[in-house]
Structures are given as structure tokens and as C-alpha cells.
Amino acid sequence: MKIENYELKGTKLPIITYPDPVLTAVAQPVTEFGEPLKKLVEDMLFTMYHAPGIGLAAPQIGKSIRLFVIDINYEKETVTNAEGKAVTKFTDTQPMVFVNPIITGKSGTTTYEEGCLSVPGVYEEVKRFETINVKYQDLDGNEHTIDADDLLSICIQHENDHLDGIVFIERLSNLKKNFYKKKMIKEKAR
């Protein structure tokens, strides 16, 4: 669901990094819709834009629920405000919210270099479905479907993986997966 007339506001939340257990747990369905959910989405979008990222799933901010936000179109630039202070300006925002998403159809394959806010500094080619169909709910609990391809398809699949307890390095070869797992565990221990 696209949010019309979006206004960037909210609180920046800490992003959980691998190997935190919340990232490998299967998230629970959202059952309560209302103001607390809308506030969470507002904060998630604010966090995503400032990270910066193009998607953020609830487990990445420590909430094990089936919810993610995406915006693959926005532009970010640093400008000087009237006080002479550098500030970040976001334009062309087109945020989308997916509650309790289910991928109901998929076809074709594509490869894309992915990164993840929960696995900082790691970028690898990941094989995904080229086109998908997704059934999901909006912030009021209404059901929708969307056909997605290209970057939107890849992003939805990446964020949906988070809801299933899968971090993108799990989609790599065993050699690369083990290398990054050991590296991230070692860095977390420091």
C-alpha cells in the first residue's frame, strides 16, 4: 500500500544487526491494527530513510511481527538550510507498507547485488524471482494484491525473507555464507 501525501517525521530506531536471534526467528502475524501500528510504521520509515535503505522489516528494529516498509524511488540530498546548517532532504518519496504479506505467485529469475541494513558493509549477488504476486494488508487491515517486478520484486522478497527469519547471506553459497557468518559473529563479539 502506497502512503499518499507522505510527510517525513518520526523517531529513528536502532537497527538490529546479525547474528541477533530476532533476525532468525519467524515473525508473528499482525493482529491489531490502529494508532500504535501506524506510529511504528512512521518510525520505521523515518529510520529507513535516514539509514539510508530502500526497505526495512520489523524484525530489523527488534519487533518480531510480519510487517515491512519499502521505498525504491526516493532521492536524498544534503542541502544548506536558512541557518547555514547542512540538512538531509528527501524528495520523490513513495513509501509502501506491507502487513502480513504472502507471496502467492512467482516466475522467472534474476540476479541483483543486495545489501542489508542488518548486515552492514556486505554486498553480494543474490538470485531471486523476477516477478511476484503479493497478497497483503494495509494499516487498516484491508486486503490488497500487487504484481511486482524488477527492483520492487527483489526488495519485497528480501524484506519478506526477514519475516521468515532469513537474512540475505543465507541465500549465498555455503562458502560465502560461512565466511560472512563467522565475520559477523566475530565483529559482534568485539
C-alpha positions in Angstrom: 0.0 0.0 0.0 1.4 3.4 -1.0 1.1 6.1 1.5 -0.3 9.2 -0.2 0.9 12.7 0.8 3.6 11.2 3.0 5.3 13.6 5.5 8.7 12.5 6.8 8.5 12.5 10.6 9.2 10.0 13.3 11.8 8.7 15.6 15.0 7.0 14.4 15.1 3.5 15.8 18.2 1.3 16.4 18.7 -1.3 13.7 19.4 -4.8 14.9 22.5 -6.5 13.3 23.2 -10.1 12.5 23.6 -12.5 14.4 20.9 -11.2 16.8 18.3 -14.0 17.4 15.3 -11.8 16.4 16.7 -11.9 12.8 16.5 -15.6 12.6 13.0 -16.1 14.2 9.9 -16.4 12.2 7.8 -13.3 12.8 4.2 -13.5 14.1 1.2 -12.1 12.2 0.0 -8.6 12.9 -3.4 -9.0 14.6 -4.0 -5.5 16.0 -4.4 -2.5 13.7 -4.6 1.1 14.9 -2.6 4.0 16.1 0.3 2.0 17.7 0.9 0.2 14.3 0.7 3.5 12.4 3.2 5.1 14.8 5.5 2.0 14.4 5.4 2.4 10.6 6.1 6.1 10.8 9.2 5.4 12.9 10.3 2.5 10.6 10.0 4.8 7.5 11.9 7.6 9.3 14.6 5.0 10.2 14.8 3.5 6.7 15.2 6.9 5.0 17.9 8.0 7.4 19.8 4.7 7.4 19.6 5.0 4.3 17.9 2.0 2.9 15.1 1.1 0.5 13.4 -1.4 2.8 13.1 -2.2 6.5 11.4 -5.1 8.1 10.0 -5.0 11.7 12.5 -7.8 12.9 15.3 -5.4 12.0 14.2 -3.0 14.7 13.5 -5.8 17.2 9.8 -6.4 16.5 9.0 -9.9 15.5 5.9 -9.1 13.5 5.0 -9.6 9.8 5.5 -6.0 8.7 7.8 -4.2 6.4 8.2 -0.8 4.6 9.8 -0.1 1.2 10.6 2.9 -1.0 12.6 2.2 -4.1 12.1 5.6 -5.7 13.2 8.4 -3.3 16.0 10.8 -3.8 18.3 12.0 -1.0 20.5 15.1 -1.0 22.3 17.3 1.5 21.3 21.0 1.4 22.1 24.0 3.5 19.1 25.5 5.4 18.5 29.2 6.3 20.7 28.9 9.4 23.6 27.7 7.2 23.4 24.2 8.6 23.6 21.1 6.4 20.4 19.0 6.4 19.3 15.9 4.6 16.3 16.5 2.2 14.3 13.6 0.8 12.2 14.0 -2.3 10.0 11.8 -4.5 9.1 9.7 -1.5 6.7 6.9 -2.4 6.6 4.7 0.8 4.8 1.4 0.7 3.7 -0.7 3.7 3.1 -4.4 3.7 1.3 -6.0 6.7 1.1 -9.9 6.8 2.4 -10.3 3.2 2.2 -13.6 1.4 3.9 -14.2 -1.9 1.2 -16.0 -3.9 2.8 -16.3 -7.3 6.4 -16.1 -8.7 8.1 -16.5 -12.1 11.4 -16.1 -13.8 14.7 -15.5 -12.2 17.0 -12.5 -11.9 20.2 -11.7 -10.0 20.8 -8.5 -8.1 23.6 -7.1 -5.8 21.9 -6.8 -2.4 22.9 -5.3 0.8 21.1 -5.2 4.2 20.9 -2.7 7.0 21.3 -5.6 9.4 24.4 -6.9 7.7 26.4 -3.6 7.3 29.1 -3.5 4.6 28.2 -6.7 2.9 27.0 -6.6 -0.8 26.6 -9.8 -2.8 24.7 -11.1 -5.8 21.5 -12.9 -4.9 19.2 -14.9 -7.1 15.5 -14.0 -6.8 12.3 -14.4 -8.7 11.9 -11.8 -11.4 8.1 -11.3 -11.0 5.9 -12.0 -8.0 2.4 -11.5 -6.8 1.8 -10.5 -3.2 -1.3 -10.5 -1.1 -1.0 -8.2 2.0 -2.9 -6.0 4.3 -2.7 -2.2 4.7 -2.6 -0.3 8.0 -6.3 -0.6 8.5 -6.3 -4.4 7.9 -7.8 -4.2 4.4 -6.5 -6.8 1.9 -4.7 -6.0 -1.3 -2.7 -7.7 -4.0 0.2 -6.3 -6.1 2.2 -7.6 -9.0 5.8 -6.6 -8.7 8.8 -7.0 -10.9 12.4 -5.6 -11.2 13.7 -3.9 -8.1 10.3 -3.8 -6.3 10.1 -7.6 -6.6 13.6 -8.1 -5.3 13.0 -5.7 -2.4 9.8 -7.3 -1.4 11.4 -10.8 -1.5 14.4 -9.5 0.6 12.1 -7.9 3.3 9.7 -10.9 3.3 12.7 -13.2 4.0 13.3 -11.1 7.2 9.8 -12.1 8.3 10.7 -15.7 7.8 13.9 -15.4 9.8 16.2 -15.4 6.7 19.0 -12.9 6.4 20.1 -12.5 2.8 23.5 -14.1 3.4 21.6 -17.3 3.9 20.9 -17.2 0.1 24.6 -17.2 -0.8 26.9 -20.2 -1.5 27.9 -22.2 1.6 31.5 -20.8 1.4 30.3 -17.2 1.3 27.6 -17.8 3.9 30.0 -19.3 6.4 32.6 -16.6 5.8 30.1 -13.8 6.5 28.6 -15.6 9.5 32.0 -16.0 11.1 32.9 -12.5 10.3 29.7 -11.0 11.7 29.9 -13.1 14.9 33.5 -12.1 15.4 32.6 -8.4 14.9 29.6 -8.7 17.3 31.9 -10.2 20.0 34.2 -7.1 19.9 
